[in-house]
Amino acid sequence: MSVGESSTPLGRVRGLGSAHHGGEHWLTERVTSIALLLLGVWLIASLLILPTLDFRTILEWLHAPSAAIPMALLIIVGFKHALDGMKVVVDDYVHDAGNNFALNTFLLFLAVGGAATALFALGRIAFMGAA
Amino acid sequence: MAASIFHRITGGALSVVGLAVLTWWLAALSGGSETYASFTKVATSIPGKIVLIGLTWAFLQHLFSGIRHLVLDTGQGFELGVNKTFAVLTFVASVLLTAALWWYLLGVAK
């Protein structure tokens, strides 16, 4: 049955709306934002506290779990929050269903690919032989 | 209104440029000291510094206007005066903090 044919009010509105999972998406965006507030401040504070920002110092810092773990979380939560935010912008401005799907899929691939690249690099640093 | 559109602009910049720089930085580190040197050469050049200072400001602006949005989500702060003051404060705080951070970074580095 198409949208207009339904006889009940609920039937007429069911399936309408832009994202179909708006509530969950909305909440996830806010929860990740609070996590990024903590992780972002951690990153800036850490870089300020380090005596220098040369290769050895940063490598030693990221080698320790106390920095590698928050960095891994920053990468995962950062890319997730970026993807959620970009989806809101795309859904607001790109209304054609095909273009909307194509752009959101492209951004999904970009975010997952970027996160995988950053995590792999971090893993290489963290699991490198004794520095 | 300005705070709201800047939230989107800074969010977009952080998503694309910010995460690209973070990924590049980590990839360069994992590649060894020579690869890292090629990163720092670009990052410490004048255009590199402008991008990093811009990203610092974008992060802080997004952070403060994000906090503003979280407060607005609870249904508070919609009175005209309060709302405007809060929006202006996000810009004041982000610009001052960016200036302070880079004044410290550039002063210590060299």
gemmi code that builds the backbone of each chain (N, CA, C; Angstrom):
import gemmi

chains = {
    "A": [
        ("MET", (0.849, -1.203, 0.000), (0.000, 0.000, 0.000), (0.880, 1.246, 0.000)),
        ("SER", (0.579, 2.190, -0.858), (1.416, 3.398, -0.885), (1.011, 4.336, 0.241)),
        ("VAL", (1.839, 5.341, 0.477), (1.683, 6.222, 1.634), (0.286, 6.845, 1.725)),
        ("GLY", (-0.206, 7.376, 0.645), (-1.458, 8.119, 0.693), (-2.709, 7.282, 0.886)),
        ("GLU", (-2.644, 5.991, 0.613), (-3.840, 5.158, 0.636), (-4.271, 4.705, 2.020)),
        ("SER", (-3.375, 4.760, 2.988), (-3.709, 4.246, 4.307), (-4.848, 5.044, 4.927)),
        ("SER", (-5.704, 4.346, 5.665), (-6.863, 5.026, 6.219), (-6.654, 5.476, 7.651)),
        ("THR", (-5.675, 4.926, 8.343), (-5.472, 5.347, 9.726), (-4.368, 6.400, 9.798)),
        ("PRO", (-4.456, 7.294, 10.806), (-3.429, 8.344, 10.938), (-2.034, 7.749, 11.105)),
        ("LEU", (-1.907, 6.669, 11.880), (-0.590, 6.072, 12.096), (-0.040, 5.508, 10.797)),
        ("GLY", (-0.906, 4.860, 10.032), (-0.505, 4.270, 8.761), (-0.020, 5.313, 7.778)),
        ("ARG", (-0.599, 6.517, 7.872), (-0.212, 7.560, 6.912), (1.165, 8.140, 7.219)),
        ("VAL", (1.548, 8.150, 8.477), (2.842, 8.761, 8.821), (3.956, 7.736, 8.968)),
        ("ARG", (3.603, 6.469, 9.114), (4.632, 5.436, 9.324), (5.586, 5.400, 8.125)),
        ("GLY", (6.873, 5.352, 8.421), (7.864, 5.285, 7.346), (8.255, 6.640, 6.806)),
        ("LEU", (7.598, 7.708, 7.255), (7.978, 9.048, 6.791), (9.101, 9.592, 7.671)),
        ("GLY", (9.639, 10.724, 7.285), (10.745, 11.310, 8.042), (12.048, 11.026, 7.314)),
        ("SER", (13.083, 11.818, 7.653), (14.309, 11.782, 6.860), (15.195, 10.585, 7.148)),
        ("ALA", (15.454, 10.299, 8.421), (16.481, 9.303, 8.741), (15.884, 7.970, 9.182)),
        ("HIS", (14.690, 7.955, 9.662), (13.980, 6.765, 10.150), (14.535, 6.209, 11.452)),
        ("HIS", (15.736, 6.651, 11.837), (16.273, 6.226, 13.121), (16.760, 7.468, 13.857)),
        ("GLY", (16.015, 8.558, 13.710), (16.473, 9.859, 14.181), (16.828, 9.901, 15.648)),
        ("GLY", (16.001, 9.299, 16.503), (16.219, 9.412, 17.937), (17.543, 8.818, 18.372)),
        ("GLU", (17.815, 7.633, 17.885), (19.040, 6.938, 18.249), (20.263, 7.700, 17.731)),
        ("HIS", (20.171, 8.155, 16.474), (21.263, 8.900, 15.849), (21.542, 10.182, 16.622)),
        ("TRP", (20.468, 10.876, 16.990), (20.558, 12.134, 17.728), (21.294, 11.927, 19.039)),
        ("LEU", (20.910, 10.874, 19.759), (21.498, 10.604, 21.064), (22.965, 10.177, 20.935)),
        ("THR", (23.265, 9.320, 19.947), (24.643, 8.865, 19.730), (25.566, 10.052, 19.475)),
        ("GLU", (25.068, 11.008, 18.669), (25.870, 12.181, 18.349), (26.234, 12.946, 19.616)),
        ("ARG", (25.290, 13.024, 20.549), (25.539, 13.764, 21.789), (26.444, 13.000, 22.754)),
        ("VAL", (26.233, 11.697, 22.848), (27.079, 10.890, 23.739), (28.532, 10.907, 23.245)),
        ("THR", (28.737, 10.746, 21.918), (30.105, 10.785, 21.395), (30.716, 12.173, 21.576)),
        ("SER", (29.867, 13.224, 21.551), (30.403, 14.582, 21.717), (30.983, 14.760, 23.118)),
        ("ILE", (30.333, 14.165, 24.119), (30.848, 14.270, 25.494), (32.166, 13.498, 25.615)),
        ("ALA", (32.237, 12.318, 24.970), (33.476, 11.538, 24.988), (34.602, 12.324, 24.321)),
        ("LEU", (34.284, 13.006, 23.207), (35.311, 13.745, 22.473), (35.758, 14.995, 23.215)),
        ("LEU", (34.864, 15.548, 24.033), (35.244, 16.686, 24.876), (36.391, 16.255, 25.782)),
        ("LEU", (36.230, 15.070, 26.405), (37.273, 14.560, 27.301), (38.532, 14.170, 26.522)),
        ("LEU", (38.363, 13.413, 25.422), (39.505, 12.910, 24.663), (40.267, 14.040, 23.959)),
        ("GLY", (39.540, 15.028, 23.455), (40.165, 16.163, 22.772), (40.994, 16.997, 23.744)),
        ("VAL", (40.435, 17.250, 24.916), (41.168, 17.996, 25.936), (42.375, 17.182, 26.388)),
        ("TRP", (42.214, 15.863, 26.483), (43.347, 14.984, 26.840), (44.483, 15.122, 25.825)),
        ("LEU", (44.150, 15.103, 24.527), (45.182, 15.190, 23.488), (45.930, 16.515, 23.554)),
        ("ILE", (45.179, 17.624, 23.643), (45.819, 18.941, 23.690), (46.688, 19.059, 24.943)),
        ("ALA", (46.152, 18.638, 26.092), (46.907, 18.728, 27.342), (48.162, 17.872, 27.266)),
        ("SER", (48.052, 16.654, 26.694), (49.211, 15.761, 26.593), (50.313, 16.376, 25.747)),
        ("LEU", (49.924, 16.950, 24.593), (50.922, 17.540, 23.696), (51.591, 18.747, 24.348)),
        ("LEU", (50.825, 19.469, 25.206), (51.398, 20.628, 25.894), (52.369, 20.191, 26.977)),
        ("ILE", (52.036, 19.058, 27.646), (52.855, 18.611, 28.771), (54.164, 17.965, 28.308)),
        ("LEU", (54.140, 17.285, 27.148), (55.359, 16.640, 26.641), (56.483, 17.665, 26.524)),
        ("PRO", (57.693, 17.285, 26.957), (58.813, 18.251, 26.953), (59.127, 18.773, 25.545)),
        ("THR", (59.159, 17.861, 24.559), (59.350, 18.282, 23.171), (58.380, 17.474, 22.312)),
        ("LEU", (58.259, 17.844, 21.032), (57.361, 17.103, 20.142), (58.170, 16.380, 19.068)),
        ("ASP", (59.418, 15.979, 19.409), (60.225, 15.280, 18.413), (59.836, 13.803, 18.314)),
        ("PHE", (60.383, 13.128, 17.342), (60.017, 11.748, 17.007), (60.096, 10.805, 18.213)),
        ("ARG", (61.251, 10.781, 18.888), (61.481, 9.867, 20.018), (60.462, 10.085, 21.138)),
        ("THR", (60.263, 11.361, 21.488), (59.385, 11.687, 22.615), (57.956, 11.221, 22.342)),
        ("ILE", (57.451, 11.518, 21.150), (56.079, 11.154, 20.829), (55.936, 9.641, 20.703)),
        ("LEU", (56.948, 8.988, 20.122), (56.913, 7.534, 19.970), (56.867, 6.851, 21.341)),
        ("GLU", (57.701, 7.323, 22.252), (57.728, 6.754, 23.599), (56.398, 6.972, 24.312)),
        ("TRP", (55.837, 8.159, 24.111), (54.557, 8.509, 24.731), (53.445, 7.583, 24.210)),
        ("LEU", (53.366, 7.399, 22.882), (52.305, 6.575, 22.299), (52.557, 5.077, 22.479)),
        ("HIS", (53.776, 4.728, 22.874), (54.136, 3.337, 23.101), (53.448, 2.817, 24.363)),
        ("ALA", (53.218, 3.707, 25.313), (52.613, 3.318, 26.588), (51.098, 3.209, 26.454)),
        ("PRO", (50.509, 2.203, 27.115), (49.046, 2.034, 27.067), (48.289, 3.272, 27.552)),
        ("SER", (48.890, 4.027, 28.482), (48.207, 5.205, 29.036), (47.937, 6.257, 27.966)),
        ("ALA", (48.691, 6.227, 26.863), (48.424, 7.144, 25.758), (47.804, 6.409, 24.569)),
        ("ALA", (48.247, 5.157, 24.325), (47.761, 4.416, 23.153), (46.262, 4.135, 23.255)),
        ("ILE", (45.778, 3.826, 24.464), (44.354, 3.500, 24.625), (43.452, 4.716, 24.388)),
        ("PRO", (43.719, 5.854, 25.074), (42.901, 7.030, 24.756), (43.005, 7.449, 23.285)),
        ("MET", (44.186, 7.264, 22.676), (44.338, 7.626, 21.258), (43.461, 6.729, 20.378)),
        ("ALA", (43.409, 5.420, 20.703), (42.550, 4.502, 19.955), (41.085, 4.917, 20.100)),
        ("LEU", (40.692, 5.301, 21.313), (39.314, 5.736, 21.549), (39.025, 7.026, 20.787)),
        ("LEU", (40.011, 7.955, 20.794), (39.844, 9.222, 20.078), (39.610, 8.963, 18.586)),
        ("ILE", (40.353, 8.006, 18.012), (40.204, 7.689, 16.591), (38.805, 7.125, 16.324)),
        ("ILE", (38.403, 6.116, 17.107), (37.106, 5.454, 16.883), (35.945, 6.431, 17.085)),
        ("VAL", (35.949, 7.106, 18.244), (34.845, 8.012, 18.563), (34.872, 9.231, 17.647)),
        ("GLY", (36.081, 9.700, 17.312), (36.215, 10.866, 16.431), (35.625, 10.616, 15.056)),
        ("PHE", (35.993, 9.489, 14.438), (35.459, 9.172, 13.109), (33.952, 8.905, 13.163)),
        ("LYS", (33.482, 8.278, 14.247), (32.043, 8.002, 14.392), (31.256, 9.317, 14.494)),
        ("HIS", (31.749, 10.234, 15.334), (31.080, 11.512, 15.529), (31.110, 12.349, 14.244)),
        ("ALA", (32.248, 12.297, 13.540), (32.358, 13.021, 12.267), (31.353, 12.476, 11.261)),
        ("LEU", (31.247, 11.147, 11.196), (30.307, 10.527, 10.262), (28.865, 10.898, 10.607)),
        ("ASP", (28.515, 10.849, 11.889), (27.162, 11.213, 12.325), (26.849, 12.664, 11.981)),
        ("GLY", (27.837, 13.547, 12.233), (27.632, 14.965, 11.966), (27.492, 15.257, 10.480)),
        ("MET", (28.352, 14.629, 9.669), (28.294, 14.846, 8.219), (26.970, 14.327, 7.650)),
        ("LYS", (26.451, 13.247, 8.228), (25.170, 12.705, 7.761), (24.030, 13.702, 7.982)),
        ("VAL", (24.075, 14.394, 9.123), (23.041, 15.403, 9.396), (23.092, 16.498, 8.335)),
        ("VAL", (24.330, 16.934, 8.010), (24.492, 17.999, 7.018), (24.026, 17.505, 5.638)),
        ("VAL", (24.427, 16.288, 5.263), (24.024, 15.729, 3.966), (22.497, 15.596, 3.902)),
        ("ASP", (21.890, 15.056, 4.960), (20.431, 14.877, 4.977), (19.685, 16.209, 4.914)),
        ("ASP", (20.332, 17.276, 5.437), (19.698, 18.597, 5.413), (19.726, 19.231, 4.028)),
        ("TYR", (20.815, 18.969, 3.279), (20.997, 19.704, 2.025), (20.821, 18.867, 0.764)),
        ("VAL", (20.976, 17.535, 0.863), (20.871, 16.689, -0.327), (19.589, 15.863, -0.229)),
        ("HIS", (18.556, 16.313, -0.965), (17.241, 15.700, -0.800), (16.961, 14.581, -1.786)),
        ("ASP", (17.627, 14.598, -2.941), (17.412, 13.541, -3.924), (17.865, 12.203, -3.311)),
        ("ALA", (16.961, 11.207, -3.303), (17.233, 9.955, -2.588), (18.498, 9.264, -3.090)),
        ("GLY", (18.693, 9.257, -4.410), (19.855, 8.582, -4.977), (21.150, 9.268, -4.589)),
        ("ASN", (21.195, 10.608, -4.755), (22.398, 11.368, -4.390), (22.684, 11.274, -2.898)),
        ("ASN", (21.590, 11.328, -2.105), (21.723, 11.242, -0.657), (22.373, 9.915, -0.257)),
        ("PHE", (21.877, 8.823, -0.847), (22.422, 7.495, -0.546), (23.881, 7.386, -0.989)),
        ("ALA", (24.151, 7.894, -2.199), (25.516, 7.813, -2.734), (26.493, 8.578, -1.849)),
        ("LEU", (26.110, 9.807, -1.453), (27.016, 10.641, -0.659), (27.221, 10.061, 0.736)),
        ("ASN", (26.124, 9.584, 1.360), (26.242, 8.991, 2.695), (27.070, 7.706, 2.666)),
        ("THR", (26.932, 6.929, 1.588), (27.722, 5.698, 1.469), (29.193, 6.033, 1.281)),
        ("PHE", (29.460, 7.055, 0.438), (30.832, 7.509, 0.222), (31.465, 7.946, 1.549)),
        ("LEU", (30.714, 8.735, 2.343), (31.240, 9.219, 3.621), (31.456, 8.074, 4.595)),
        ("LEU", (30.577, 7.067, 4.552), (30.731, 5.890, 5.416), (32.033, 5.156, 5.094)),
        ("PHE", (32.269, 4.926, 3.792), (33.490, 4.239, 3.369), (34.723, 5.049, 3.768)),
        ("LEU", (34.639, 6.388, 3.565), (35.751, 7.272, 3.887), (36.068, 7.225, 5.382)),
        ("ALA", (35.021, 7.250, 6.211), (35.207, 7.257, 7.663), (35.768, 5.927, 8.148)),
        ("VAL", (35.222, 4.816, 7.658), (35.706, 3.495, 8.086), (37.138, 3.286, 7.601)),
        ("GLY", (37.409, 3.684, 6.346), (38.760, 3.564, 5.798), (39.756, 4.411, 6.566)),
        ("GLY", (39.365, 5.648, 6.879), (40.234, 6.560, 7.620), (40.521, 6.031, 9.016)),
        ("ALA", (39.473, 5.560, 9.698), (39.634, 5.034, 11.057), (40.547, 3.809, 11.037)),
        ("ALA", (40.376, 2.921, 10.048), (41.205, 1.719, 9.949), (42.664, 2.097, 9.724)),
        ("THR", (42.901, 3.096, 8.851), (44.270, 3.552, 8.574), (44.934, 4.113, 9.832)),
        ("ALA", (44.187, 4.972, 10.544), (44.735, 5.597, 11.751), (44.983, 4.552, 12.838)),
        ("LEU", (44.061, 3.591, 12.995), (44.225, 2.560, 14.019), (45.406, 1.647, 13.702)),
        ("PHE", (45.576, 1.334, 12.399), (46.710, 0.493, 12.002), (48.030, 1.189, 12.328)),
        ("ALA", (48.098, 2.485, 12.007), (49.309, 3.261, 12.288), (49.579, 3.285, 13.790)),
        ("LEU", (48.530, 3.503, 14.569), (48.682, 3.529, 16.031), (49.151, 2.171, 16.541)),
        ("GLY", (48.579, 1.090, 15.999), (48.979, -0.262, 16.396), (50.450, -0.512, 16.112)),
        ("ARG", (50.886, -0.068, 14.948), (52.291, -0.222, 14.583), (53.199, 0.493, 15.583)),
        ("ILE", (52.766, 1.694, 15.997), (53.565, 2.467, 16.952), (53.550, 1.779, 18.325)),
        ("ALA", (52.345, 1.398, 18.763), (52.196, 0.859, 20.116), (52.886, -0.498, 20.265)),
        ("PHE", (52.865, -1.307, 19.197), (53.423, -2.661, 19.298), (54.820, -2.782, 18.698)),
        ("MET", (55.427, -1.632, 18.394), (56.796, -1.640, 17.892), (57.724, -2.238, 18.939)),
        ("GLY", (58.822, -2.850, 18.494), (59.797, -3.386, 19.429), (60.304, -2.300, 20.352)),
        ("ALA", (60.851, -2.691, 21.489), (61.297, -1.733, 22.505), (62.065, -0.576, 21.875)),
        ("ALA", (61.608, 0.631, 22.176), (62.193, 1.820, 21.556), (63.523, 2.169, 22.221)),
    ],
    "B": [
        ("MET", (22.659, 32.597, 15.615), (22.620, 32.115, 14.240), (24.028, 31.884, 13.698)),
        ("ALA", (24.912, 32.860, 13.962), (26.305, 32.692, 13.522), (26.941, 31.495, 14.222)),
        ("ALA", (26.639, 31.343, 15.513), (27.224, 30.233, 16.267), (26.788, 28.908, 15.672)),
        ("SER", (25.535, 28.856, 15.233), (24.993, 27.609, 14.695), (25.641, 27.222, 13.367)),
        ("ILE", (25.782, 28.200, 12.448), (26.381, 27.861, 11.153), (27.875, 27.584, 11.317)),
        ("PHE", (28.519, 28.291, 12.264), (29.935, 28.014, 12.506), (30.139, 26.637, 13.124)),
        ("HIS", (29.108, 26.152, 13.836), (29.197, 24.802, 14.395), (29.307, 23.792, 13.246)),
        ("ARG", (28.533, 24.033, 12.200), (28.567, 23.134, 11.029), (29.872, 23.269, 10.258)),
        ("ILE", (30.316, 24.527, 10.047), (31.538, 24.751, 9.269), (32.742, 24.151, 9.990)),
        ("THR", (32.858, 24.446, 11.312), (34.000, 23.907, 12.053), (33.902, 22.380, 12.136)),
        ("GLY", (32.686, 21.854, 12.278), (32.498, 20.396, 12.313), (32.938, 19.749, 11.017)),
        ("GLY", (32.580, 20.370, 9.897), (32.991, 19.842, 8.591), (34.489, 19.894, 8.412)),
        ("ALA", (35.097, 21.021, 8.843), (36.552, 21.182, 8.719), (37.285, 20.162, 9.581)),
        ("LEU", (36.796, 19.936, 10.800), (37.430, 18.961, 11.693), (37.287, 17.552, 11.136)),
        ("SER", (36.104, 17.254, 10.559), (35.859, 15.915, 10.004), (36.803, 15.615, 8.853)),
        ("VAL", (36.988, 16.602, 7.971), (37.792, 16.356, 6.779), (39.272, 16.655, 7.052)),
        ("VAL", (39.581, 17.920, 7.345), (40.989, 18.313, 7.517), (41.558, 17.781, 8.836)),
        ("GLY", (40.793, 17.925, 9.914), (41.273, 17.520, 11.237), (41.628, 16.041, 11.288)),
        ("LEU", (40.700, 15.186, 10.845), (40.951, 13.745, 10.896), (42.018, 13.331, 9.897)),
        ("ALA", (42.110, 14.045, 8.764), (43.162, 13.743, 7.790), (44.531, 14.036, 8.394)),
        ("VAL", (44.655, 15.174, 9.089), (45.943, 15.529, 9.706), (46.284, 14.541, 10.817)),
        ("LEU", (45.290, 14.164, 11.629), (45.520, 13.191, 12.707), (46.017, 11.862, 12.138)),
        ("THR", (45.355, 11.398, 11.067), (45.727, 10.127, 10.444), (47.118, 10.215, 9.816)),
        ("TRP", (47.372, 11.327, 9.153), (48.678, 11.543, 8.516), (49.779, 11.572, 9.572)),
        ("TRP", (49.524, 12.273, 10.666), (50.482, 12.387, 11.764), (50.835, 10.992, 12.303)),
        ("LEU", (49.812, 10.161, 12.574), (50.041, 8.812, 13.108), (50.743, 7.924, 12.078)),
        ("ALA", (50.316, 8.027, 10.809), (50.937, 7.214, 9.753), (52.402, 7.588, 9.601)),
        ("ALA", (52.708, 8.910, 9.659), (54.084, 9.375, 9.537), (54.933, 8.871, 10.699)),
        ("LEU", (54.358, 8.908, 11.903), (55.056, 8.406, 13.094), (55.388, 6.930, 12.953)),
        ("SER", (54.398, 6.154, 12.451), (54.575, 4.702, 12.365), (55.582, 4.334, 11.279)),
        ("GLY", (55.844, 5.259, 10.358), (56.765, 4.978, 9.259), (58.237, 5.138, 9.608)),
        ("GLY", (58.510, 5.712, 10.767), (59.897, 5.905, 11.178), (60.301, 7.367, 11.194)),
        ("SER", (61.541, 7.649, 11.639), (61.959, 9.028, 11.876), (62.022, 9.861, 10.591)),
        ("GLU", (62.362, 9.209, 9.471), (62.460, 9.977, 8.221), (61.093, 10.411, 7.713)),
        ("THR", (60.128, 9.477, 7.784), (58.766, 9.819, 7.373), (58.203, 10.908, 8.283)),
        ("TYR", (58.532, 10.802, 9.580), (58.031, 11.789, 10.524), (58.636, 13.157, 10.234)),
        ("ALA", (59.894, 13.163, 9.823), (60.550, 14.431, 9.491), (59.856, 15.121, 8.315)),
        ("SER", (59.379, 14.302, 7.355), (58.682, 14.912, 6.217), (57.342, 15.514, 6.655)),
        ("PHE", (56.740, 14.915, 7.702), (55.498, 15.487, 8.235), (55.777, 16.803, 8.961)),
        ("THR", (56.787, 16.783, 9.861), (57.050, 17.990, 10.654), (57.512, 19.150, 9.770)),
        ("LYS", (58.188, 18.799, 8.644), (58.635, 19.846, 7.726), (57.421, 20.624, 7.191)),
        ("VAL", (56.396, 19.884, 6.798), (55.167, 20.526, 6.303), (54.410, 21.199, 7.446)),
        ("ALA", (54.310, 20.492, 8.588), (53.503, 20.996, 9.708), (54.067, 22.274, 10.314)),
        ("THR", (55.418, 22.422, 10.278), (56.014, 23.608, 10.888), (56.271, 24.731, 9.881)),
        ("SER", (55.915, 24.482, 8.591), (56.020, 25.573, 7.617), (54.917, 26.596, 7.909)),
        ("ILE", (55.013, 27.758, 7.293), (54.019, 28.807, 7.565), (52.592, 28.338, 7.207)),
        ("PRO", (52.365, 27.796, 5.991), (51.014, 27.320, 5.674), (50.574, 26.189, 6.625)),
        ("GLY", (51.525, 25.322, 7.000), (51.220, 24.233, 7.929), (50.754, 24.761, 9.271)),
        ("LYS", (51.474, 25.782, 9.764), (51.101, 26.377, 11.049), (49.738, 27.033, 10.971)),
        ("ILE", (49.459, 27.702, 9.841), (48.150, 28.359, 9.680), (47.035, 27.314, 9.755)),
        ("VAL", (47.254, 26.160, 9.094), (46.245, 25.095, 9.132), (46.078, 24.565, 10.557)),
        ("LEU", (47.199, 24.345, 11.261), (47.124, 23.806, 12.623), (46.472, 24.798, 13.588)),
        ("ILE", (46.802, 26.096, 13.434), (46.164, 27.108, 14.281), (44.668, 27.152, 13.967)),
        ("GLY", (44.337, 27.069, 12.685), (42.924, 27.054, 12.276), (42.185, 25.860, 12.850)),
        ("LEU", (42.851, 24.697, 12.841), (42.224, 23.486, 13.388), (42.032, 23.597, 14.899)),
        ("THR", (43.020, 24.204, 15.578), (42.885, 24.405, 17.019), (41.665, 25.270, 17.312)),
        ("TRP", (41.550, 26.371, 16.563), (40.400, 27.250, 16.771), (39.090, 26.510, 16.438)),
        ("ALA", (39.080, 25.772, 15.315), (37.870, 25.055, 14.906), (37.450, 24.053, 15.977)),
        ("PHE", (38.450, 23.345, 16.548), (38.137, 22.366, 17.600), (37.526, 23.062, 18.809)),
        ("LEU", (38.160, 24.155, 19.261), (37.680, 24.833, 20.464), (36.326, 25.495, 20.226)),
        ("GLN", (36.152, 26.099, 19.045), (34.867, 26.717, 18.721), (33.763, 25.654, 18.684)),
        ("HIS", (34.064, 24.521, 18.053), (33.088, 23.422, 17.961), (32.776, 22.873, 19.357)),
        ("LEU", (33.830, 22.808, 20.195), (33.658, 22.314, 21.565), (32.720, 23.234, 22.359)),
        ("PHE", (33.016, 24.542, 22.316), (32.207, 25.472, 23.112), (30.783, 25.600, 22.568)),
        ("SER", (30.626, 25.664, 21.246), (29.260, 25.759, 20.733), (28.556, 24.414, 20.888)),
        ("GLY", (29.336, 23.326, 20.957), (28.746, 22.021, 21.253), (28.168, 21.991, 22.657)),
        ("ILE", (28.920, 22.552, 23.601), (28.421, 22.637, 24.981), (27.147, 23.487, 25.003)),
        ("ARG", (27.159, 24.575, 24.220), (25.983, 25.438, 24.132), (24.777, 24.635, 23.622)),
        ("HIS", (25.019, 23.800, 22.598), (23.915, 22.999, 22.056), (23.413, 21.978, 23.069)),
        ("LEU", (24.323, 21.408, 23.856), (23.900, 20.446, 24.880), (23.015, 21.132, 25.920)),
        ("VAL", (23.378, 22.389, 26.268), (22.551, 23.140, 27.222), (21.191, 23.440, 26.605)),
        ("LEU", (21.195, 23.883, 25.330), (19.932, 24.202, 24.653), (19.053, 22.949, 24.535)),
        ("ASP", (19.700, 21.766, 24.377), (18.954, 20.508, 24.283), (18.119, 20.248, 25.529)),
        ("THR", (18.589, 20.757, 26.681), (17.838, 20.535, 27.916), (16.681, 21.526, 28.048)),
        ("GLY", (16.535, 22.408, 27.053), (15.427, 23.355, 27.069), (15.745, 24.637, 27.804)),
        ("GLN", (17.037, 24.825, 28.167), (17.411, 26.040, 28.878), (18.192, 26.982, 27.984)),
        ("GLY", (18.230, 28.253, 28.359), (19.052, 29.229, 27.663), (18.436, 29.785, 26.385)),
        ("PHE", (17.107, 29.716, 26.260), (16.466, 30.217, 25.038), (16.035, 31.683, 25.133)),
        ("GLU", (16.181, 32.303, 26.344), (15.848, 33.719, 26.461), (16.806, 34.488, 25.552)),
        ("LEU", (16.293, 35.524, 24.861), (17.104, 36.222, 23.856), (18.459, 36.689, 24.369)),
        ("GLY", (18.443, 37.363, 25.544), (19.691, 37.907, 26.082), (20.693, 36.826, 26.415)),
        ("VAL", (20.220, 35.807, 27.152), (21.085, 34.708, 27.579), (21.656, 33.984, 26.366)),
        ("ASN", (20.772, 33.701, 25.401), (21.163, 32.959, 24.205), (22.260, 33.689, 23.453)),
        ("LYS", (22.084, 35.006, 23.274), (23.057, 35.803, 22.528), (24.384, 35.860, 23.264)),
        ("THR", (24.315, 36.105, 24.578), (25.538, 36.180, 25.378), (26.326, 34.879, 25.271)),
        ("PHE", (25.633, 33.738, 25.411), (26.259, 32.420, 25.340), (26.916, 32.227, 23.967)),
        ("ALA", (26.212, 32.617, 22.900), (26.759, 32.457, 21.544), (28.028, 33.284, 21.371)),
        ("VAL", (27.990, 34.543, 21.851), (29.166, 35.415, 21.734), (30.321, 34.862, 22.554)),
        ("LEU", (29.997, 34.342, 23.747), (31.037, 33.797, 24.628), (31.784, 32.632, 23.994)),
        ("THR", (31.093, 31.808, 23.168), (31.772, 30.675, 22.530), (32.897, 31.178, 21.634)),
        ("PHE", (32.663, 32.305, 20.939), (33.698, 32.870, 20.063), (34.833, 33.490, 20.879)),
        ("VAL", (34.470, 34.233, 21.909), (35.484, 34.872, 22.751), (36.392, 33.805, 23.348)),
        ("ALA", (35.791, 32.748, 23.904), (36.565, 31.690, 24.565), (37.463, 30.958, 23.571)),
        ("SER", (36.930, 30.618, 22.382), (37.726, 29.850, 21.426), (38.897, 30.667, 20.891)),
        ("VAL", (38.675, 31.952, 20.628), (39.758, 32.793, 20.103), (40.833, 33.015, 21.175)),
        ("LEU", (40.414, 33.317, 22.402), (41.377, 33.563, 23.477), (42.204, 32.318, 23.783)),
        ("LEU", (41.535, 31.160, 23.861), (42.247, 29.916, 24.174), (43.213, 29.518, 23.064)),
        ("THR", (42.777, 29.701, 21.790), (43.659, 29.397, 20.665), (44.910, 30.267, 20.729)),
        ("ALA", (44.701, 31.555, 20.992), (45.825, 32.488, 21.085), (46.758, 32.083, 22.217)),
        ("ALA", (46.195, 31.727, 23.376), (47.006, 31.349, 24.529), (47.811, 30.081, 24.244)),
        ("LEU", (47.147, 29.068, 23.660), (47.813, 27.795, 23.359), (48.975, 27.993, 22.410)),
        ("TRP", (48.771, 28.781, 21.352), (49.828, 28.945, 20.344), (50.903, 29.919, 20.778)),
        ("TRP", (50.530, 30.854, 21.622), (51.538, 31.742, 22.200), (52.503, 30.897, 23.014)),
        ("TYR", (51.948, 29.931, 23.778), (52.758, 29.023, 24.579), (53.591, 28.094, 23.685)),
        ("LEU", (52.918, 27.461, 22.699), (53.603, 26.494, 21.816), (54.750, 27.130, 21.032)),
        ("LEU", (54.491, 28.274, 20.421), (55.518, 28.915, 19.586), (56.619, 29.522, 20.464)),
        ("GLY", (56.244, 29.949, 21.672), (57.228, 30.542, 22.574), (58.202, 29.497, 23.092)),
        ("VAL", (57.677, 28.287, 23.360), (58.517, 27.243, 23.934), (59.339, 26.537, 22.867)),
        ("ALA", (58.728, 26.370, 21.691), (59.365, 25.567, 20.641), (60.681, 26.163, 20.180)),
        ("LYS", (60.730, 27.491, 20.081), (61.952, 28.086, 19.538), (62.645, 28.957, 20.587)),
    ],
}
model = gemmi.Model(1)
for chain_id, residues in chains.items():
    chain = gemmi.Chain(chain_id)
    for i, (resn, *xyz) in enumerate(residues, 1):
        res = gemmi.Residue()
        res.name, res.seqid = resn, gemmi.SeqId(i, " ")
        for name, pos in zip(("N", "CA", "C"), xyz):
            atom = gemmi.Atom()
            atom.name, atom.element = name, gemmi.Element(name[0])
            atom.pos, atom.b_iso = gemmi.Position(*pos), 0.0
            res.add_atom(atom)
        chain.add_residue(res)
    model.add_chain(chain)
structure = gemmi.Structure()
structure.add_model(model)
structure.setup_entities()
